[in-house]
Amino acid sequence: MPALSRADTSLLGRWWWSVDRWTLVAIAVLIGFGYVMMLAASPAVAERIGEARDAFILKQVAFLALAGAIVVGVSLLSPQDVRRIGVIGGTVALVLTAATLVIGTEIKGARRWIALPGLSLQPSEFLKPCFAIVTAWLLAEGRRQARVPGLTIATAIFAVIALALKSQPDIGMLTVLTAVFLAQLFVYGLNMILVAIGLAAMGGAGVAAYVLFPHVHSRVARFLDPAAGDHYQVTTSLEAFGNGGLLGRGPGEGQVKNVLPDAHADFVFAVAGEEFGLLICLALIAVFAFIVLRGLLRLREESDLFAVLAAAGLVTSFGLQAFVNMASSLHLIPTKGMTLPFVSYGGSSVLAVALGIGMLLALTRRRHHGDLPS
């Protein structure tokens, strides 16, 4: 097949032989499973809230198709282009995130969304991949040129974003971005004492969030003390896993989607557990773990500090988001409204994750010396 020949020097030919095809396959598996879960979980949710039975399915089909195109399209780019997208996209996302405080739609006491025709946009989702790129660039430039205060500027940008997210409030998103930044600082080689101070500050911020934000206090209290409040969602989720057993009840045979408000989004993992069983859930976890580990292993021979730091941040964001969603469904951590990448319903989340994975693939491609970033 000529298009797949190693001698093919076209854009697609060079991309095919330099991109991590195993990660592409893993992403395709997640997108395919996302389609299956929307068919399984969303019709019952749509009917319960008075929407057309296929309302969520049709939207998610479009979102996942666009996500696949974004993954491939962005992975074709050079590191310089990825950096440009990170800077421009991060600036736009930060402005829109701040705008939600004024023109945003309030849902459950938080202003995180901007209402658009046919969908709600959550700009902060796009901050995750763009923030990882921008901070990696600043840190790398600071290391390359002593006169550039990369660490100081990156810390200032983080502080501005943290203020915007705290004001919404979106403590979960802030936690993810903080973890991304700390992971990059660790890889960057920051003094371990300063890293420890950062971790301590993160712990202090968690305590402050518990004291200052009622919804955080409620979730943590309910996690620690079963008698502290309503445990309906988590209890129902755990029952779903129990009902599924080893092999599941079968596609379409689950009951949790009929009674759980966020069965198609935050608790889609519980639907998977009930209908497809423990083995499929373990396989799904293995796919997420594979993508994270594969991304890290691809960095072993990478000499460009920007690519290393950016990829480390992107992998941290992707892996942590998946962990938080699945661990919440299993009551291993307090519940947090965070989607399962490519599997849960949600346009902003799916597209933002696709952007991040596309950037990761672009940065971890095996390049000739002439293609190295400047």
N, C-alpha and C positions, 0 to 999 in steps of 0.2 A: 504494500500500500504506500504509494509515493509520499503522501502527506505525513506518514509516520517515519520516514527514513531519517536516520541520524545525519544524513548529508543535506537534509532540507534546511536551508538557512532563512526561510521565511519567518515572519513573526510567530505564527502558530507553530511552525516546526520547532523553532528554538524553544518556545514556551513548553511544548509537550515533553521535550527531553530534559528540561531543566526544572520543571515544577515537581512538587512532591505528589505523585499520582496516588499514592496510598492514602494520603490525607484527603485528596479529592474524592476517592471512593468512600471514605468514612463519612464525609459531608453529604454525599449523595444518599448514603444509607439513612442518615438522620432526616434529610428532607423527605425521602420516601416514607419513613416511619411517621413523619409529621403529617403527611397526607392521610395515612391510615388512621391516625389518632383523631384527626378532624372528622373523618367519616364516622368514627366510633363515638366520640364525645360531644360534638357540637350540636347535632340535631335536637337532642333532648334539652340542652341548655337553651337553644333558640326558641323552642316551643314554650318552655317554661316562662320566658320573659316576654312572650308575645311577638317574637320575630318569625319570619318565614323559616321553615325547617332547614333550608339550605343556605341561609344568609351568611353564616360564619364560614361554611365550606367554600363558597364561591370567592369570598374575600381572601381566605387563606391560600386557596389555589393560586390566585394572582400574586399574593405576597411571596409565596415559596418559589414560584417560577421566576419572579424578579430577583429574589435572593440568590438563586442559582446563577442567574446571569451576572449579578454583581460580583459573586465570588470569582467567576471565571474572568470577567472583564477587568477587575482590579488586580488580579494575580498576573495579568499581562504587563502591568506597569513596571517601570524602573523604580529603584529606591528613591530617586529624586522626585518622581511623580507622586509616590506615596507620601513623601514629606510635604509636598505642596497640598495634597488633598487633606492631610492632617491639619495643617495650619489654617487653610481656608475653611474646611469643615468644622474644625474646633471653634473658630471665631464665630461662625454663623450659629453653631449649636449653643454656645455660651450666651450670645445675644438673645436667642429665642428662649433659652432656659430662664434668663432674667425676665423676659417679656411675659412668661407665664404668671409671674407674680402680679401683673397688671391686667392682662387680657386672658389669662388662663381659665380653663374650666375647672371648677372645684368639685372633687369627688372624694367622699369620705374624709373631708376636712383637709385635703391636700390640693394644691394647685400645681399640677405637673403636666397638664395637657393643653394643647391648643386645638380648638375645634376647627376642622376643615371639612369640606363637603365629602361625605361618605366615610370619614375616618377621624380619629383623634390622634394627633401627633404628640409624642413625648420627646422633646428635643434632648433631654438629658441622656437618653439612650445612646445618642450619637457622640456624646462627650467621651464615652468610655474608649472607643478605638482611637479617636482623634487625640485625646489627652495622652495616651500611651505614646503616640508618634511624636507629638510636640515635646513632651518632656525628654524623650530619648534623644531627639535632635539637640535640645538645649544642653543636656548633660554631655553629649558627645562633643559638641562645639566647645564647651567649657574645658574639657580635657584636652582638646586639640589646640586651642588658643587660650593661653593663660589670661589674656586681657578680657575675655568674654565671661561674665559672671553667670554661667549657665545654671548652676545649682540655685543661685539666688532668684533668678527669674522664674525657674521652674517651680520653686517653692511659693513664690508670689502668685503665680497662676493657679496653683493648687488651692491657695488660701481664698482667692476670689471665687473659684468654683465651689469650694466648701461652704462659703457664705451663701451663695445662691441656692445650693441644695438644702442647706439647713433652713432657709427661709421658706421653702415650699411646703412642708418639709419632706425630704426623701432620704432618710437615714440609711436605708439599705444601699441606695446608689452611692452615697457618700462613703460607706464602708468599703464598697468594691473599689472605688477610685483611690481610697487611701491605701488599700492593699496593693493595688497596681503600683502606686508611687513608691511604697516601701520596698516592694520586690525589685523595682528598678534601681533604687538606691543601694540595695544589697548587692546586686550584680555589678553596679557601678564601682563598688569597692569603698563605700563610705565607711568611715571609722565606726567600729562596732558599738562604741559607746553612744554615738549619735543615733545609730539604728535602734539601740535599746531605749534611748530617750523617745524616739519616734513611736516605738511600740507602747511605751508607757503612756505617751500622750494619747494614743489611739484608745487605750484602755480607759483613760480618764474621760475621753470624749464619750465613750460608751456609757460610763456611769452618769455623765451629765445628761445624755439623751434619755436615760432611764428615769432620771429625776424630773427633767423639764418637759418631756413630751408624753402626754397621757397614753397615746396609742402604743408607744414603745414600752411604757411601764406595764400596760395591760398585757401585751404579748409575752413579755418576760415573766411576769407574775403567773400567768396561766401556764407557762411552760414549767416553771419551778414548782407550782402548787396546783394540782388538779382541781382543788376545791375553790380556786380563786375566781373562777368565772366560766364563761361558756367555752366548751371544748368541742363543739359540734363538728366543725370542719376537720379537725385533726382526728377525732374519734372515728368519724365516718371514713376518713382516708385510711386509717389503720385497719378498720373492718374490711375495707375493699381489698387490701393486701392479703388479709386472712382468708377472705372468700376465694381469692384467686388461686391460692395454694401454689403448687409447683408448675402446673401447666396452664392454669387459667380456666375460666368458665367458657371461653370461646368468644370470637369477635361478635360484638353486638349484644352479648348476653349479660353484661355487667349491669349493676343497679346503681352504683355510686353516681353516675352521670345524671341520674334522674333526680337526685336529692342534693347534690353538692353544687353550690352557686358557681364556683370557679373551676368546674370539672374540666373545661376545655382550655384553661389557662394555667393558673398557679398549681392546680392539683391534677394535671393531666397524667402525671406519673402514677397516681393512684388508679386512674382508669386503666392504664397499661398493666398495672399489677393485677387488677381484678380480671380483666379479659384475656390477658396473655400469660400471666403467671410469673413466678420467680425467675425462671430461666431466661425469659425475654428481658426482664428488668436487669438481670445481671449482664446480659449481652449488651444492653443499652449503656449501662455504666462502663462496660469495657470499651465501647466505641468512644465515649467521651474521654476516658483515660488514655486511649490510644492517640487521639488527636493532640492532647496535651503533651504526652511523652514524646510523640513524634516531632512536635514542634521544637521541643527542647533539644532533642538529639540532633536535629538538623543544624543546630548552632555550634556543634562541637568544632567544626572546621571553619567557622565564620570569623573573619579577622576584623570586620568593620564594627566598631563599637555601637554606632547608631542602630544597625540591624539587630545586634544582640540585645540591646536595651529595649528597643521597640517590640521585638518578638517576645521577649520575656514579659513585658507588660500586657501584650495582647493575649498570650497564653494564660497568664494569671487571671485576667478578666473573664475569659471564656470558661476556664475550669472552675473558678469560684462561683460564677453564675449557675452553672450546672449543679455544683455541689449544694448550693443554698436551696435551690428548688427541690431537689430530691431529698435532702436532709429534712427540710420542712415538712414534706409529705409523710416522712417516716417518724416525725416527732423527735428527731435527734437534735434539733435546734429550734428556737422560737420561730413561729411562722413569719414569713416575709413574702410580700407580693413580688416575686421575681420569676420570670418565665424560664422554661426549659428550652435552651437554644435549639431552634429549628423544629421543635416538637410542639410547644405551646402555641396557642393562638395569640396573635399580636403583631400588627404591621410594623410599628416602630422598632420593636425588639428584634424581629426577624431580619429586617433590613440592616439594622445597626450591627448585629452579629455577623451578617454576611459581609459587611464592609470590613469588619475586623479580621475575619478569616481570609478574605481576599488580600488584605494587607500582609497578613502573616505569610501566605503563600508567595506573594511577590518578594518579600524580604528574605525568604529561605530558599529561593531558587538557586540552583548551581549556575554561577555566571562565569563567563570568560573574563579575562583581565580587563578587556575593553569596556565591560559592562558594569564594572565596580563603581559604587557611588563615589562622588568626589567629596 
